[in-house]
Amino acid sequence: MENLLGALALSVTDLALAGVTAAAGTSASGAAALVVLSTAPGLSVTELGRRVGLSQPAAARMVDALQRAGLVERHDTPTRAVAVELTRDGMAAAEHILGARGGRLTDLTRSLEPAERVVLAGLLDKLLAGVYQQVRDAERVCRLCDRAACIAGDQVCPIGAACRKAAGDDG
């Protein structure tokens, strides 16, 4: 079973990243940075890098590339940190990334019957809670998440729930 899960995880990653990198015209890290900044504008280069899994020097190079592409701007802050924010084109790219990612994954799950989709959703909630227990970094796990879709209707974000549970707040 673990071998099958591993094969599926890599294949789903390939499908999702192919969609986002093509949509953004940038690397997977750059695409993740655009999505992160769409919900958390003004992060420092260092914090942005942490959230997408890059060292500070690598994050600075990524931000340089995104700035050259006209997708982000740097702004000085009262501290030594430099805030990174999306441009209008960057916001459009982030929306395009989420649409491309969602489209690929929707296509993948269309082969399931409605009852199977409900079962899969429950299993994914459990697996994601387990991922959080190992990673312990909600921002990193959710770096390419469509946060609005995650809490649409009566849904509860499984990563947010696991984070609250770990903090001792089950509510």
C-alpha positions as CSV (number, residue, x, y, z in Angstrom):
1,M,0.0,0.0,0.0
2,E,2.8,2.5,0.9
3,N,4.4,1.9,-2.5
4,L,1.1,2.7,-4.2
5,L,0.7,5.8,-2.1
6,G,4.2,6.9,-3.0
7,A,3.6,6.4,-6.7
8,L,0.3,8.3,-6.5
9,A,1.9,11.1,-4.5
10,L,4.7,11.7,-7.0
11,S,2.3,11.5,-10.0
12,V,-0.2,14.0,-8.4
13,T,2.8,16.3,-7.6
14,D,3.9,16.1,-11.2
15,L,0.4,16.9,-12.5
16,A,-0.1,19.7,-10.1
17,L,3.3,21.3,-10.5
18,A,3.2,21.0,-14.3
19,G,0.0,23.1,-14.2
20,V,1.3,25.7,-11.8
21,T,4.7,26.2,-13.4
22,A,3.2,26.5,-16.8
23,A,0.5,28.9,-15.5
24,A,3.1,31.1,-13.7
25,G,5.9,30.8,-16.3
26,T,8.2,30.3,-13.3
27,S,9.6,27.6,-11.1
28,A,7.6,25.6,-8.6
29,S,9.1,27.7,-5.8
30,G,8.2,30.9,-7.6
31,A,4.6,29.7,-8.2
32,A,4.3,28.8,-4.5
33,A,5.7,32.2,-3.6
34,L,3.0,34.0,-5.7
35,V,0.2,31.9,-4.0
36,V,1.7,32.6,-0.6
37,L,1.9,36.3,-1.2
38,S,-1.7,36.4,-2.5
39,T,-2.9,35.6,1.0
40,A,0.0,37.0,3.0
41,P,1.3,40.2,1.4
42,G,4.3,42.0,2.8
43,L,6.3,39.0,3.9
44,S,10.0,39.4,4.2
45,V,12.2,37.6,1.7
46,T,13.4,35.3,4.5
47,E,9.9,34.4,5.7
48,L,8.7,33.9,2.2
49,G,11.6,31.6,1.6
50,R,10.8,29.6,4.7
51,R,7.3,29.1,3.7
52,V,8.2,27.8,0.2
53,G,11.2,25.8,1.5
54,L,14.1,27.9,0.4
55,S,17.2,29.2,2.1
56,Q,17.5,33.0,2.4
57,P,20.0,33.3,-0.5
58,A,17.8,31.1,-2.7
59,A,14.7,33.0,-1.7
60,A,16.4,36.3,-2.6
61,R,17.3,34.9,-6.0
62,M,13.7,33.7,-6.5
63,V,12.4,37.2,-5.5
64,D,14.8,38.8,-7.9
65,A,13.5,36.6,-10.8
66,L,9.9,37.3,-9.9
67,Q,10.6,41.1,-9.7
68,R,12.3,41.0,-13.1
69,A,9.2,39.3,-14.5
70,G,7.1,42.1,-13.0
71,L,5.2,39.8,-10.6
72,V,6.4,41.2,-7.3
73,E,7.8,44.4,-5.8
74,R,10.0,45.0,-2.8
75,H,9.3,47.7,-0.3
76,D,11.4,48.9,2.5
77,T,10.1,48.5,6.1
78,P,11.0,50.3,9.3
79,T,13.1,47.3,10.2
80,R,15.9,45.9,8.2
81,A,13.5,43.5,6.5
82,V,12.3,44.1,2.9
83,A,8.6,43.4,2.3
84,V,7.6,41.5,-0.8
85,E,4.2,42.2,-2.4
86,L,2.5,41.1,-5.6
87,T,2.0,43.4,-8.5
88,R,-1.3,43.4,-10.3
89,D,0.3,40.9,-12.8
90,G,1.5,38.8,-9.8
91,M,-2.0,38.6,-8.4
92,A,-3.4,37.6,-11.7
93,A,-0.6,34.9,-12.0
94,A,-1.5,33.6,-8.5
95,E,-5.1,33.2,-9.5
96,H,-4.1,31.5,-12.7
97,I,-1.8,29.2,-10.8
98,L,-4.6,28.1,-8.5
99,G,-7.0,27.6,-11.4
100,A,-4.4,25.5,-13.3
101,R,-3.6,23.4,-10.2
102,G,-7.3,22.9,-9.4
103,G,-8.1,22.0,-13.0
104,R,-5.5,19.2,-13.1
105,L,-6.6,17.7,-9.8
106,T,-10.3,18.0,-10.7
107,D,-9.6,16.1,-13.9
108,L,-7.9,13.4,-11.9
109,T,-10.8,12.9,-9.4
110,R,-13.5,12.8,-12.1
111,S,-13.0,9.1,-12.4
112,L,-14.4,8.6,-8.9
113,E,-18.1,8.1,-8.1
114,P,-19.7,10.6,-5.8
115,A,-19.6,8.2,-2.8
116,E,-16.0,7.5,-3.5
117,R,-15.2,11.2,-3.5
118,V,-16.7,11.5,-0.1
119,V,-14.6,8.6,1.2
120,L,-11.5,10.0,-0.4
121,A,-12.1,13.4,1.2
122,G,-12.3,11.8,4.7
123,L,-9.1,9.8,4.0
124,L,-7.3,12.9,2.7
125,D,-8.3,14.8,5.9
126,K,-6.7,12.0,8.0
127,L,-3.6,11.8,5.9
128,L,-3.1,15.6,5.9
129,A,-3.5,15.6,9.7
130,G,-0.7,13.0,9.7
131,V,1.4,15.1,7.4
132,Y,1.0,18.1,9.8
133,Q,2.1,15.9,12.7
134,Q,5.4,15.2,10.9
135,V,6.0,18.6,9.3
136,R,4.6,20.9,12.0
137,D,4.5,23.8,9.6
138,A,1.0,24.7,8.3
139,E,2.3,27.5,6.1
140,R,4.8,25.1,4.3
141,V,2.2,22.4,3.9
142,C,-0.4,24.8,2.5
143,R,2.0,26.8,0.3
144,L,0.0,26.0,-2.9
145,C,-3.4,25.7,-1.3
146,D,-6.5,27.4,-2.6
147,R,-7.4,28.6,0.9
148,A,-10.9,29.7,-0.1
149,A,-11.7,26.2,-1.5
150,C,-10.4,24.6,1.6
151,I,-13.0,26.2,3.8
152,A,-15.9,26.6,1.4
153,G,-19.3,25.7,2.7
154,D,-19.1,23.7,5.9
155,Q,-15.6,22.3,5.3
156,V,-12.9,22.5,7.9
157,C,-9.3,22.8,6.8
158,P,-7.6,19.6,8.0
159,I,-4.3,21.3,8.4
160,G,-5.8,24.1,10.4
161,A,-7.7,21.6,12.6
162,A,-4.4,19.6,13.2
163,C,-2.6,22.8,14.0
164,R,-5.3,23.8,16.5
165,K,-5.3,20.3,18.0
166,A,-1.5,20.4,18.4
167,A,-1.8,23.8,20.2
168,G,-4.3,22.2,22.6
169,D,-7.4,24.0,21.2
170,D,-9.8,21.4,19.7
171,G,-12.3,24.1,18.9
